[in-house]
Amino acid sequence: MNGDTLLFAVFCIEGVAERLDMDGTEVYKLLTGKGDILDTYILEYYDTLHTQGREYIVDELVDLMKKEDLIQ
């Protein structure tokens, strides 16, 4: 992971945390646990995702977390 992808991962985690009114640490644990969304989605598709707007990215991540039964 380089500096750009690290910053993007933090951006995603904090965006989701804000949307869900959760602590960033809690969101990080959810994204790195079951399904490992951090590696298999956020970092894997960094090249495409980082060109999108904040709202789109957060919506996508929240939807994916719901599909993975990480949140309700």
PDB file of N, H, CA, C and O in Angstrom:
ATOM      1  N   MET A   1       0.851  -1.164   0.000  1.00  0.00           N
ATOM      2  CA  MET A   1       0.000   0.000   0.000  1.00  0.00           C
ATOM      3  C   MET A   1       0.901   1.232   0.000  1.00  0.00           C
ATOM      4  O   MET A   1       1.793   1.370   0.838  1.00  0.00           O
ATOM      5  N   ASN A   2       0.649   2.124  -0.958  1.00  0.00           N
ATOM      6  H   ASN A   2      -0.075   2.012  -1.638  1.00  0.00           H
ATOM      7  CA  ASN A   2       1.450   3.343  -0.985  1.00  0.00           C
ATOM      8  C   ASN A   2       0.691   4.481  -0.292  1.00  0.00           C
ATOM      9  O   ASN A   2      -0.414   4.279   0.212  1.00  0.00           O
ATOM     10  N   GLY A   3       1.277   5.649  -0.271  1.00  0.00           N
ATOM     11  H   GLY A   3       2.175   5.813  -0.680  1.00  0.00           H
ATOM     12  CA  GLY A   3       0.689   6.788   0.426  1.00  0.00           C
ATOM     13  C   GLY A   3      -0.678   7.177  -0.098  1.00  0.00           C
ATOM     14  O   GLY A   3      -1.570   7.512   0.681  1.00  0.00           O
ATOM     15  N   ASP A   4      -0.854   7.136  -1.417  1.00  0.00           N
ATOM     16  H   ASP A   4      -0.130   6.864  -2.050  1.00  0.00           H
ATOM     17  CA  ASP A   4      -2.141   7.514  -2.011  1.00  0.00           C
ATOM     18  C   ASP A   4      -3.246   6.539  -1.616  1.00  0.00           C
ATOM     19  O   ASP A   4      -4.345   6.954  -1.249  1.00  0.00           O
ATOM     20  N   THR A   5      -2.953   5.250  -1.691  1.00  0.00           N
ATOM     21  H   THR A   5      -2.060   4.912  -1.989  1.00  0.00           H
ATOM     22  CA  THR A   5      -3.989   4.275  -1.347  1.00  0.00           C
ATOM     23  C   THR A   5      -4.281   4.284   0.151  1.00  0.00           C
ATOM     24  O   THR A   5      -5.417   4.052   0.566  1.00  0.00           O
ATOM     25  N   LEU A   6      -3.266   4.548   0.954  1.00  0.00           N
ATOM     26  H   LEU A   6      -2.343   4.736   0.617  1.00  0.00           H
ATOM     27  CA  LEU A   6      -3.477   4.651   2.400  1.00  0.00           C
ATOM     28  C   LEU A   6      -4.397   5.824   2.716  1.00  0.00           C
ATOM     29  O   LEU A   6      -5.340   5.682   3.494  1.00  0.00           O
ATOM     30  N   LEU A   7      -4.131   6.963   2.126  1.00  0.00           N
ATOM     31  H   LEU A   7      -3.364   7.078   1.494  1.00  0.00           H
ATOM     32  CA  LEU A   7      -4.989   8.135   2.341  1.00  0.00           C
ATOM     33  C   LEU A   7      -6.412   7.874   1.862  1.00  0.00           C
ATOM     34  O   LEU A   7      -7.374   8.297   2.502  1.00  0.00           O
ATOM     35  N   PHE A   8      -6.542   7.183   0.747  1.00  0.00           N
ATOM     36  H   PHE A   8      -5.760   6.839   0.228  1.00  0.00           H
ATOM     37  CA  PHE A   8      -7.864   6.860   0.229  1.00  0.00           C
ATOM     38  C   PHE A   8      -8.603   5.912   1.167  1.00  0.00           C
ATOM     39  O   PHE A   8      -9.800   6.083   1.403  1.00  0.00           O
ATOM     40  N   ALA A   9      -7.909   4.925   1.700  1.00  0.00           N
ATOM     41  H   ALA A   9      -6.937   4.786   1.508  1.00  0.00           H
ATOM     42  CA  ALA A   9      -8.529   3.991   2.637  1.00  0.00           C
ATOM     43  C   ALA A   9      -9.034   4.736   3.875  1.00  0.00           C
ATOM     44  O   ALA A   9     -10.141   4.473   4.345  1.00  0.00           O
ATOM     45  N   VAL A  10      -8.243   5.649   4.395  1.00  0.00           N
ATOM     46  H   VAL A  10      -7.344   5.863   4.013  1.00  0.00           H
ATOM     47  CA  VAL A  10      -8.654   6.447   5.548  1.00  0.00           C
ATOM     48  C   VAL A  10      -9.858   7.317   5.182  1.00  0.00           C
ATOM     49  O   VAL A  10     -10.801   7.432   5.965  1.00  0.00           O
ATOM     50  N   PHE A  11      -9.829   7.921   4.010  1.00  0.00           N
ATOM     51  H   PHE A  11      -9.063   7.827   3.374  1.00  0.00           H
ATOM     52  CA  PHE A  11     -10.948   8.726   3.508  1.00  0.00           C
ATOM     53  C   PHE A  11     -12.230   7.887   3.487  1.00  0.00           C
ATOM     54  O   PHE A  11     -13.283   8.356   3.919  1.00  0.00           O
ATOM     55  N   CYS A  12     -12.146   6.660   2.992  1.00  0.00           N
ATOM     56  H   CYS A  12     -11.290   6.279   2.641  1.00  0.00           H
ATOM     57  CA  CYS A  12     -13.311   5.769   2.919  1.00  0.00           C
ATOM     58  C   CYS A  12     -13.811   5.393   4.312  1.00  0.00           C
ATOM     59  O   CYS A  12     -15.009   5.450   4.589  1.00  0.00           O
ATOM     60  N   ILE A  13     -12.898   5.017   5.165  1.00  0.00           N
ATOM     61  H   ILE A  13     -11.924   4.971   4.939  1.00  0.00           H
ATOM     62  CA  ILE A  13     -13.268   4.607   6.520  1.00  0.00           C
ATOM     63  C   ILE A  13     -13.947   5.749   7.257  1.00  0.00           C
ATOM     64  O   ILE A  13     -14.993   5.558   7.877  1.00  0.00           O
ATOM     65  N   GLU A  14     -13.360   6.925   7.192  1.00  0.00           N
ATOM     66  H   GLU A  14     -12.510   7.080   6.688  1.00  0.00           H
ATOM     67  CA  GLU A  14     -13.939   8.077   7.890  1.00  0.00           C
ATOM     68  C   GLU A  14     -15.266   8.508   7.274  1.00  0.00           C
ATOM     69  O   GLU A  14     -16.165   8.940   7.996  1.00  0.00           O
ATOM     70  N   GLY A  15     -15.404   8.398   5.964  1.00  0.00           N
ATOM     71  H   GLY A  15     -14.674   8.047   5.378  1.00  0.00           H
ATOM     72  CA  GLY A  15     -16.667   8.730   5.308  1.00  0.00           C
ATOM     73  C   GLY A  15     -17.789   7.805   5.746  1.00  0.00           C
ATOM     74  O   GLY A  15     -18.898   8.254   6.036  1.00  0.00           O
ATOM     75  N   VAL A  16     -17.497   6.522   5.793  1.00  0.00           N
ATOM     76  H   VAL A  16     -16.596   6.158   5.557  1.00  0.00           H
ATOM     77  CA  VAL A  16     -18.486   5.545   6.247  1.00  0.00           C
ATOM     78  C   VAL A  16     -18.786   5.758   7.729  1.00  0.00           C
ATOM     79  O   VAL A  16     -19.946   5.703   8.138  1.00  0.00           O
ATOM     80  N   ALA A  17     -17.771   5.996   8.521  1.00  0.00           N
ATOM     81  H   ALA A  17     -16.829   6.041   8.189  1.00  0.00           H
ATOM     82  CA  ALA A  17     -17.970   6.224   9.955  1.00  0.00           C
ATOM     83  C   ALA A  17     -18.893   7.414  10.188  1.00  0.00           C
ATOM     84  O   ALA A  17     -19.789   7.356  11.030  1.00  0.00           O
ATOM     85  N   GLU A  18     -18.678   8.472   9.453  1.00  0.00           N
ATOM     86  H   GLU A  18     -17.950   8.520   8.769  1.00  0.00           H
ATOM     87  CA  GLU A  18     -19.527   9.651   9.598  1.00  0.00           C
ATOM     88  C   GLU A  18     -20.966   9.337   9.191  1.00  0.00           C
ATOM     89  O   GLU A  18     -21.908   9.708   9.892  1.00  0.00           O
ATOM     90  N   ARG A  19     -21.134   8.658   8.066  1.00  0.00           N
ATOM     91  H   ARG A  19     -20.370   8.356   7.496  1.00  0.00           H
ATOM     92  CA  ARG A  19     -22.476   8.312   7.576  1.00  0.00           C
ATOM     93  C   ARG A  19     -23.235   7.449   8.575  1.00  0.00           C
ATOM     94  O   ARG A  19     -24.427   7.653   8.807  1.00  0.00           O
ATOM     95  N   LEU A  20     -22.531   6.478   9.167  1.00  0.00           N
ATOM     96  H   LEU A  20     -21.563   6.312   8.979  1.00  0.00           H
ATOM     97  CA  LEU A  20     -23.170   5.535  10.076  1.00  0.00           C
ATOM     98  C   LEU A  20     -23.133   5.984  11.532  1.00  0.00           C
ATOM     99  O   LEU A  20     -23.621   5.279  12.416  1.00  0.00           O
ATOM    100  N   ASP A  21     -22.558   7.150  11.779  1.00  0.00           N
ATOM    101  H   ASP A  21     -22.162   7.723  11.061  1.00  0.00           H
ATOM    102  CA  ASP A  21     -22.410   7.679  13.136  1.00  0.00           C
ATOM    103  C   ASP A  21     -21.699   6.664  14.028  1.00  0.00           C
ATOM    104  O   ASP A  21     -22.148   6.342  15.128  1.00  0.00           O
ATOM    105  N   MET A  22     -20.573   6.175  13.513  1.00  0.00           N
ATOM    106  H   MET A  22     -20.208   6.437  12.620  1.00  0.00           H
ATOM    107  CA  MET A  22     -19.753   5.203  14.225  1.00  0.00           C
ATOM    108  C   MET A  22     -18.333   5.742  14.349  1.00  0.00           C
ATOM    109  O   MET A  22     -17.951   6.699  13.674  1.00  0.00           O
ATOM    110  N   ASP A  23     -17.576   5.118  15.208  1.00  0.00           N
ATOM    111  H   ASP A  23     -17.886   4.341  15.756  1.00  0.00           H
ATOM    112  CA  ASP A  23     -16.166   5.438  15.358  1.00  0.00           C
ATOM    113  C   ASP A  23     -15.384   4.819  14.191  1.00  0.00           C
ATOM    114  O   ASP A  23     -15.705   3.719  13.742  1.00  0.00           O
ATOM    115  N   GLY A  24     -14.371   5.518  13.710  1.00  0.00           N
ATOM    116  H   GLY A  24     -14.110   6.412  14.075  1.00  0.00           H
ATOM    117  CA  GLY A  24     -13.558   5.029  12.605  1.00  0.00           C
ATOM    118  C   GLY A  24     -12.925   3.676  12.886  1.00  0.00           C
ATOM    119  O   GLY A  24     -12.781   2.857  11.978  1.00  0.00           O
ATOM    120  N   THR A  25     -12.549   3.438  14.122  1.00  0.00           N
ATOM    121  H   THR A  25     -12.666   4.104  14.859  1.00  0.00           H
ATOM    122  CA  THR A  25     -11.949   2.159  14.501  1.00  0.00           C
ATOM    123  C   THR A  25     -12.952   1.020  14.319  1.00  0.00           C
ATOM    124  O   THR A  25     -12.591  -0.061  13.853  1.00  0.00           O
ATOM    125  N   GLU A  26     -14.210   1.265  14.687  1.00  0.00           N
ATOM    126  H   GLU A  26     -14.503   2.143  15.066  1.00  0.00           H
ATOM    127  CA  GLU A  26     -15.257   0.253  14.515  1.00  0.00           C
ATOM    128  C   GLU A  26     -15.455  -0.068  13.032  1.00  0.00           C
ATOM    129  O   GLU A  26     -15.565  -1.233  12.651  1.00  0.00           O
ATOM    130  N   VAL A  27     -15.499   0.963  12.211  1.00  0.00           N
ATOM    131  H   VAL A  27     -15.410   1.909  12.521  1.00  0.00           H
ATOM    132  CA  VAL A  27     -15.683   0.775  10.772  1.00  0.00           C
ATOM    133  C   VAL A  27     -14.489   0.026  10.196  1.00  0.00           C
ATOM    134  O   VAL A  27     -14.663  -0.879   9.380  1.00  0.00           O
ATOM    135  N   TYR A  28     -13.294   0.386  10.605  1.00  0.00           N
ATOM    136  H   TYR A  28     -13.153   1.121  11.268  1.00  0.00           H
ATOM    137  CA  TYR A  28     -12.093  -0.322  10.145  1.00  0.00           C
ATOM    138  C   TYR A  28     -12.200  -1.815  10.450  1.00  0.00           C
ATOM    139  O   TYR A  28     -11.902  -2.649   9.595  1.00  0.00           O
ATOM    140  N   LYS A  29     -12.621  -2.146  11.656  1.00  0.00           N
ATOM    141  H   LYS A  29     -12.863  -1.469  12.350  1.00  0.00           H
ATOM    142  CA  LYS A  29     -12.750  -3.557  12.042  1.00  0.00           C
ATOM    143  C   LYS A  29     -13.782  -4.262  11.178  1.00  0.00           C
ATOM    144  O   LYS A  29     -13.581  -5.413  10.791  1.00  0.00           O
ATOM    145  N   LEU A  30     -14.886  -3.588  10.869  1.00  0.00           N
ATOM    146  H   LEU A  30     -15.050  -2.653  11.183  1.00  0.00           H
ATOM    147  CA  LEU A  30     -15.907  -4.186  10.005  1.00  0.00           C
ATOM    148  C   LEU A  30     -15.370  -4.408   8.593  1.00  0.00           C
ATOM    149  O   LEU A  30     -15.627  -5.441   7.976  1.00  0.00           O
ATOM    150  N   LEU A  31     -14.628  -3.433   8.092  1.00  0.00           N
ATOM    151  H   LEU A  31     -14.419  -2.594   8.594  1.00  0.00           H
ATOM    152  CA  LEU A  31     -14.124  -3.508   6.720  1.00  0.00           C
ATOM    153  C   LEU A  31     -12.968  -4.482   6.552  1.00  0.00           C
ATOM    154  O   LEU A  31     -12.669  -4.899   5.432  1.00  0.00           O
ATOM    155  N   THR A  32     -12.318  -4.849   7.640  1.00  0.00           N
ATOM    156  H   THR A  32     -12.561  -4.511   8.549  1.00  0.00           H
ATOM    157  CA  THR A  32     -11.197  -5.785   7.553  1.00  0.00           C
ATOM    158  C   THR A  32     -11.551  -7.165   8.075  1.00  0.00           C
ATOM    159  O   THR A  32     -10.731  -8.082   8.016  1.00  0.00           O
ATOM    160  N   GLY A  33     -12.754  -7.318   8.580  1.00  0.00           N
ATOM    161  H   GLY A  33     -13.419  -6.573   8.628  1.00  0.00           H
ATOM    162  CA  GLY A  33     -13.194  -8.620   9.093  1.00  0.00           C
ATOM    163  C   GLY A  33     -13.763  -9.464   7.975  1.00  0.00           C
ATOM    164  O   GLY A  33     -13.185  -9.564   6.893  1.00  0.00           O
ATOM    165  N   LYS A  34     -14.899 -10.065   8.248  1.00  0.00           N
ATOM    166  H   LYS A  34     -15.369  -9.984   9.127  1.00  0.00           H
ATOM    167  CA  LYS A  34     -15.611 -10.919   7.286  1.00  0.00           C
ATOM    168  C   LYS A  34     -15.692 -10.247   5.914  1.00  0.00           C
ATOM    169  O   LYS A  34     -16.189  -9.127   5.791  1.00  0.00           O
ATOM    170  N   GLY A  35     -15.209 -10.926   4.908  1.00  0.00           N
ATOM    171  H   GLY A  35     -14.806 -11.836   5.008  1.00  0.00           H
ATOM    172  CA  GLY A  35     -15.260 -10.395   3.541  1.00  0.00           C
ATOM    173  C   GLY A  35     -14.117  -9.472   3.179  1.00  0.00           C
ATOM    174  O   GLY A  35     -13.859  -9.238   1.998  1.00  0.00           O
ATOM    175  N   ASP A  36     -13.433  -8.949   4.169  1.00  0.00           N
ATOM    176  H   ASP A  36     -13.643  -9.139   5.128  1.00  0.00           H
ATOM    177  CA  ASP A  36     -12.287  -8.047   3.978  1.00  0.00           C
ATOM    178  C   ASP A  36     -12.505  -7.024   2.862  1.00  0.00           C
ATOM    179  O   ASP A  36     -11.757  -6.988   1.886  1.00  0.00           O
ATOM    180  N   ILE A  37     -13.526  -6.203   3.018  1.00  0.00           N
ATOM    181  H   ILE A  37     -14.134  -6.232   3.812  1.00  0.00           H
ATOM    182  CA  ILE A  37     -13.887  -5.187   2.029  1.00  0.00           C
ATOM    183  C   ILE A  37     -12.741  -4.209   1.777  1.00  0.00           C
ATOM    184  O   ILE A  37     -12.600  -3.696   0.667  1.00  0.00           O
ATOM    185  N   LEU A  38     -11.938  -3.952   2.779  1.00  0.00           N
ATOM    186  H   LEU A  38     -12.053  -4.369   3.681  1.00  0.00           H
ATOM    187  CA  LEU A  38     -10.822  -3.023   2.596  1.00  0.00           C
ATOM    188  C   LEU A  38      -9.893  -3.507   1.478  1.00  0.00           C
ATOM    189  O   LEU A  38      -9.570  -2.754   0.559  1.00  0.00           O
ATOM    190  N   ASP A  39      -9.473  -4.755   1.565  1.00  0.00           N
ATOM    191  H   ASP A  39      -9.735  -5.367   2.312  1.00  0.00           H
ATOM    192  CA  ASP A  39      -8.549  -5.285   0.552  1.00  0.00           C
ATOM    193  C   ASP A  39      -9.240  -5.677  -0.749  1.00  0.00           C
ATOM    194  O   ASP A  39      -8.756  -5.367  -1.838  1.00  0.00           O
ATOM    195  N   THR A  40     -10.387  -6.367  -0.624  1.00  0.00           N
ATOM    196  H   THR A  40     -10.780  -6.619   0.260  1.00  0.00           H
ATOM    197  CA  THR A  40     -11.014  -6.929  -1.824  1.00  0.00           C
ATOM    198  C   THR A  40     -11.852  -5.935  -2.614  1.00  0.00           C
ATOM    199  O   THR A  40     -12.238  -6.224  -3.747  1.00  0.00           O
ATOM    200  N   TYR A  41     -12.137  -4.787  -2.049  1.00  0.00           N
ATOM    201  H   TYR A  41     -11.824  -4.553  -1.128  1.00  0.00           H
ATOM    202  CA  TYR A  41     -12.933  -3.798  -2.785  1.00  0.00           C
ATOM    203  C   TYR A  41     -12.251  -2.429  -2.818  1.00  0.00           C
ATOM    204  O   TYR A  41     -11.949  -1.914  -3.895  1.00  0.00           O
ATOM    205  N   ILE A  42     -12.010  -1.844  -1.659  1.00  0.00           N
ATOM    206  H   ILE A  42     -12.255  -2.262  -0.784  1.00  0.00           H
ATOM    207  CA  ILE A  42     -11.466  -0.481  -1.615  1.00  0.00           C
ATOM    208  C   ILE A  42     -10.090  -0.414  -2.272  1.00  0.00           C
ATOM    209  O   ILE A  42      -9.866   0.418  -3.151  1.00  0.00           O
ATOM    210  N   LEU A  43      -9.182  -1.267  -1.863  1.00  0.00           N
ATOM    211  H   LEU A  43      -9.364  -1.943  -1.149  1.00  0.00           H
ATOM    212  CA  LEU A  43      -7.831  -1.226  -2.431  1.00  0.00           C
ATOM    213  C   LEU A  43      -7.769  -1.869  -3.811  1.00  0.00           C
ATOM    214  O   LEU A  43      -7.045  -1.402  -4.690  1.00  0.00           O
ATOM    215  N   GLU A  44      -8.531  -2.943  -3.994  1.00  0.00           N
ATOM    216  H   GLU A  44      -9.119  -3.322  -3.279  1.00  0.00           H
ATOM    217  CA  GLU A  44      -8.545  -3.636  -5.285  1.00  0.00           C
ATOM    218  C   GLU A  44      -9.038  -2.730  -6.415  1.00  0.00           C
ATOM    219  O   GLU A  44      -8.517  -2.778  -7.529  1.00  0.00           O
ATOM    220  N   TYR A  45     -10.034  -1.913  -6.121  1.00  0.00           N
ATOM    221  H   TYR A  45     -10.456  -1.875  -5.215  1.00  0.00           H
ATOM    222  CA  TYR A  45     -10.624  -1.052  -7.146  1.00  0.00           C
ATOM    223  C   TYR A  45     -10.289   0.422  -6.939  1.00  0.00           C
ATOM    224  O   TYR A  45     -11.022   1.304  -7.388  1.00  0.00           O
ATOM    225  N   TYR A  46      -9.192   0.676  -6.266  1.00  0.00           N
ATOM    226  H   TYR A  46      -8.597  -0.040  -5.902  1.00  0.00           H
ATOM    227  CA  TYR A  46      -8.743   2.042  -6.001  1.00  0.00           C
ATOM    228  C   TYR A  46      -8.713   2.892  -7.267  1.00  0.00           C
ATOM    229  O   TYR A  46      -9.204   4.020  -7.266  1.00  0.00           O
ATOM    230  N   ASP A  47      -8.145   2.362  -8.341  1.00  0.00           N
ATOM    231  H   ASP A  47      -7.746   1.445  -8.341  1.00  0.00           H
ATOM    232  CA  ASP A  47      -8.000   3.147  -9.574  1.00  0.00           C
ATOM    233  C   ASP A  47      -9.317   3.709 -10.071  1.00  0.00           C
ATOM    234  O   ASP A  47      -9.358   4.829 -10.579  1.00  0.00           O
ATOM    235  N   THR A  48     -10.382   2.958  -9.934  1.00  0.00           N
ATOM    236  H   THR A  48     -10.349   2.048  -9.522  1.00  0.00           H
ATOM    237  CA  THR A  48     -11.703   3.425 -10.359  1.00  0.00           C
ATOM    238  C   THR A  48     -12.388   4.231  -9.269  1.00  0.00           C
ATOM    239  O   THR A  48     -12.915   5.314  -9.528  1.00  0.00           O
ATOM    240  N   LEU A  49     -12.382   3.707  -8.057  1.00  0.00           N
ATOM    241  H   LEU A  49     -11.954   2.827  -7.847  1.00  0.00           H
ATOM    242  CA  LEU A  49     -13.103   4.358  -6.965  1.00  0.00           C
ATOM    243  C   LEU A  49     -12.611   5.769  -6.662  1.00  0.00           C
ATOM    244  O   LEU A  49     -13.418   6.665  -6.417  1.00  0.00           O
ATOM    245  N   HIS A  50     -11.310   5.973  -6.677  1.00  0.00           N
ATOM    246  H   HIS A  50     -10.655   5.245  -6.876  1.00  0.00           H
ATOM    247  CA  HIS A  50     -10.805   7.279  -6.255  1.00  0.00           C
ATOM    248  C   HIS A  50     -11.177   8.399  -7.226  1.00  0.00           C
ATOM    249  O   HIS A  50     -10.976   9.573  -6.915  1.00  0.00           O
ATOM    250  N   THR A  51     -11.713   8.057  -8.390  1.00  0.00           N
ATOM    251  H   THR A  51     -11.877   7.104  -8.643  1.00  0.00           H
ATOM    252  CA  THR A  51     -12.141   9.083  -9.346  1.00  0.00           C
ATOM    253  C   THR A  51     -13.588   9.512  -9.103  1.00  0.00           C
ATOM    254  O   THR A  51     -14.078  10.443  -9.742  1.00  0.00           O
ATOM    255  N   GLN A  52     -14.268   8.832  -8.180  1.00  0.00           N
ATOM    256  H   GLN A  52     -13.870   8.075  -7.661  1.00  0.00           H
ATOM    257  CA  GLN A  52     -15.669   9.121  -7.886  1.00  0.00           C
ATOM    258  C   GLN A  52     -15.783  10.120  -6.735  1.00  0.00           C
ATOM    259  O   GLN A  52     -14.815  10.384  -6.023  1.00  0.00           O
ATOM    260  N   GLY A  53     -16.968  10.659  -6.572  1.00  0.00           N
ATOM    261  H   GLY A  53     -17.755  10.445  -7.151  1.00  0.00           H
ATOM    262  CA  GLY A  53     -17.227  11.598  -5.485  1.00  0.00           C
ATOM    263  C   GLY A  53     -17.435  10.897  -4.157  1.00  0.00           C
ATOM    264  O   GLY A  53     -17.735   9.705  -4.105  1.00  0.00           O
ATOM    265  N   ARG A  54     -17.275  11.644  -3.104  1.00  0.00           N
ATOM    266  H   ARG A  54     -17.031  12.613  -3.147  1.00  0.00           H
ATOM    267  CA  ARG A  54     -17.396  11.116  -1.744  1.00  0.00           C
ATOM    268  C   ARG A  54     -18.740  10.415  -1.521  1.00  0.00           C
ATOM    269  O   ARG A  54     -18.775   9.302  -0.995  1.00  0.00           O
ATOM    270  N   GLU A  55     -19.832  11.050  -1.912  1.00  0.00           N
ATOM    271  H   GLU A  55     -19.803  11.954  -2.339  1.00  0.00           H
ATOM    272  CA  GLU A  55     -21.154  10.486  -1.674  1.00  0.00           C
ATOM    273  C   GLU A  55     -21.319   9.139  -2.373  1.00  0.00           C
ATOM    274  O   GLU A  55     -21.850   8.193  -1.790  1.00  0.00           O
ATOM    275  N   TYR A  56     -20.867   9.055  -3.612  1.00  0.00           N
ATOM    276  H   TYR A  56     -20.436   9.823  -4.085  1.00  0.00           H
ATOM    277  CA  TYR A  56     -20.951   7.808  -4.363  1.00  0.00           C
ATOM    278  C   TYR A  56     -20.158   6.704  -3.668  1.00  0.00           C
ATOM    279  O   TYR A  56     -20.652   5.591  -3.492  1.00  0.00           O
ATOM    280  N   ILE A  57     -18.933   7.019  -3.278  1.00  0.00           N
ATOM    281  H   ILE A  57     -18.532   7.924  -3.421  1.00  0.00           H
ATOM    282  CA  ILE A  57     -18.062   6.035  -2.637  1.00  0.00           C
ATOM    283  C   ILE A  57     -18.679   5.531  -1.337  1.00  0.00           C
ATOM    284  O   ILE A  57     -18.737   4.324  -1.098  1.00  0.00           O
ATOM    285  N   VAL A  58     -19.135   6.445  -0.508  1.00  0.00           N
ATOM    286  H   VAL A  58     -19.088   7.425  -0.701  1.00  0.00           H
ATOM    287  CA  VAL A  58     -19.725   6.058   0.775  1.00  0.00           C
ATOM    288  C   VAL A  58     -20.993   5.236   0.544  1.00  0.00           C
ATOM    289  O   VAL A  58     -21.205   4.230   1.222  1.00  0.00           O
ATOM    290  N   ASP A  59     -21.840   5.650  -0.405  1.00  0.00           N
ATOM    291  H   ASP A  59     -21.667   6.467  -0.956  1.00  0.00           H
ATOM    292  CA  ASP A  59     -23.046   4.878  -0.725  1.00  0.00           C
ATOM    293  C   ASP A  59     -22.686   3.458  -1.130  1.00  0.00           C
ATOM    294  O   ASP A  59     -23.304   2.501  -0.664  1.00  0.00           O
ATOM    295  N   GLU A  60     -21.694   3.317  -1.989  1.00  0.00           N
ATOM    296  H   GLU A  60     -21.192   4.094  -2.367  1.00  0.00           H
ATOM    297  CA  GLU A  60     -21.271   1.991  -2.452  1.00  0.00           C
ATOM    298  C   GLU A  60     -20.777   1.130  -1.294  1.00  0.00           C
ATOM    299  O   GLU A  60     -21.118  -0.048  -1.198  1.00  0.00           O
ATOM    300  N   LEU A  61     -19.985   1.716  -0.432  1.00  0.00           N
ATOM    301  H   LEU A  61     -19.708   2.673  -0.510  1.00  0.00           H
ATOM    302  CA  LEU A  61     -19.432   0.954   0.685  1.00  0.00           C
ATOM    303  C   LEU A  61     -20.515   0.557   1.679  1.00  0.00           C
ATOM    304  O   LEU A  61     -20.514  -0.569   2.177  1.00  0.00           O
ATOM    305  N   VAL A  62     -21.426   1.454   1.970  1.00  0.00           N
ATOM    306  H   VAL A  62     -21.427   2.368   1.566  1.00  0.00           H
ATOM    307  CA  VAL A  62     -22.522   1.137   2.892  1.00  0.00           C
ATOM    308  C   VAL A  62     -23.394   0.041   2.287  1.00  0.00           C
ATOM    309  O   VAL A  62     -23.779  -0.892   2.991  1.00  0.00           O
ATOM    310  N   ASP A  63     -23.710   0.133   1.008  1.00  0.00           N
ATOM    311  H   ASP A  63     -23.397   0.891   0.436  1.00  0.00           H
ATOM    312  CA  ASP A  63     -24.497  -0.917   0.346  1.00  0.00           C
ATOM    313  C   ASP A  63     -23.784  -2.263   0.407  1.00  0.00           C
ATOM    314  O   ASP A  63     -24.405  -3.288   0.685  1.00  0.00           O
ATOM    315  N   LEU A  64     -22.494  -2.257   0.149  1.00  0.00           N
ATOM    316  H   LEU A  64     -21.989  -1.424  -0.076  1.00  0.00           H
ATOM    317  CA  LEU A  64     -21.716  -3.498   0.198  1.00  0.00           C
ATOM    318  C   LEU A  64     -21.686  -4.068   1.616  1.00  0.00           C
ATOM    319  O   LEU A  64     -21.787  -5.281   1.803  1.00  0.00           O
ATOM    320  N   MET A  65     -21.549  -3.207   2.599  1.00  0.00           N
ATOM    321  H   MET A  65     -21.466  -2.222   2.447  1.00  0.00           H
ATOM    322  CA  MET A  65     -21.540  -3.659   3.996  1.00  0.00           C
ATOM    323  C   MET A  65     -22.888  -4.289   4.356  1.00  0.00           C
ATOM    324  O   MET A  65     -22.940  -5.272   5.095  1.00  0.00           O
ATOM    325  N   LYS A  66     -23.968  -3.725   3.835  1.00  0.00           N
ATOM    326  H   LYS A  66     -23.926  -2.927   3.235  1.00  0.00           H
ATOM    327  CA  LYS A  66     -25.294  -4.313   4.076  1.00  0.00           C
ATOM    328  C   LYS A  66     -25.414  -5.676   3.416  1.00  0.00           C
ATOM    329  O   LYS A  66     -25.934  -6.617   4.016  1.00  0.00           O
ATOM    330  N   LYS A  67     -24.935  -5.786   2.178  1.00  0.00           N
ATOM    331  H   LYS A  67     -24.512  -5.022   1.691  1.00  0.00           H
ATOM    332  CA  LYS A  67     -24.991  -7.064   1.463  1.00  0.00           C
ATOM    333  C   LYS A  67     -24.183  -8.138   2.163  1.00  0.00           C
ATOM    334  O   LYS A  67     -24.547  -9.313   2.133  1.00  0.00           O
ATOM    335  N   GLU A  68     -23.083  -7.738   2.796  1.00  0.00           N
ATOM    336  H   GLU A  68     -22.788  -6.783   2.821  1.00  0.00           H
ATOM    337  CA  GLU A  68     -22.226  -8.677   3.520  1.00  0.00           C
ATOM    338  C   GLU A  68     -22.717  -8.921   4.947  1.00  0.00           C
ATOM    339  O   GLU A  68     -22.063  -9.627   5.714  1.00  0.00           O
ATOM    340  N   ASP A  69     -23.875  -8.338   5.308  1.00  0.00           N
ATOM    341  H   ASP A  69     -24.406  -7.764   4.684  1.00  0.00           H
ATOM    342  CA  ASP A  69     -24.461  -8.448   6.637  1.00  0.00           C
ATOM    343  C   ASP A  69     -23.538  -7.926   7.743  1.00  0.00           C
ATOM    344  O   ASP A  69     -23.511  -8.462   8.851  1.00  0.00           O
ATOM    345  N   LEU A  70     -22.796  -6.888   7.424  1.00  0.00           N
ATOM    346  H   LEU A  70     -22.819  -6.453   6.524  1.00  0.00           H
ATOM    347  CA  LEU A  70     -21.923  -6.266   8.422  1.00  0.00           C
ATOM    348  C   LEU A  70     -22.669  -5.199   9.197  1.00  0.00           C
ATOM    349  O   LEU A  70     -22.343  -4.895  10.344  1.00  0.00           O
ATOM    350  N   ILE A  71     -23.684  -4.632   8.546  1.00  0.00           N
ATOM    351  H   ILE A  71     -23.949  -4.879   7.613  1.00  0.00           H
ATOM    352  CA  ILE A  71     -24.540  -3.631   9.158  1.00  0.00           C
ATOM    353  C   ILE A  71     -25.966  -3.884   8.705  1.00  0.00           C
ATOM    354  O   ILE A  71     -26.207  -4.663   7.782  1.00  0.00           O
ATOM    355  N   GLN A  72     -26.913  -3.219   9.361  1.00  0.00           N
ATOM    356  H   GLN A  72     -26.717  -2.587  10.111  1.00  0.00           H
ATOM    357  CA  GLN A  72     -28.316  -3.363   8.957  1.00  0.00           C
ATOM    358  C   GLN A  72     -28.762  -2.181   8.150  1.00  0.00           C
ATOM    359  O   GLN A  72     -29.914  -2.125   7.721  1.00  0.00           O
TER     360      GLN A  72
END
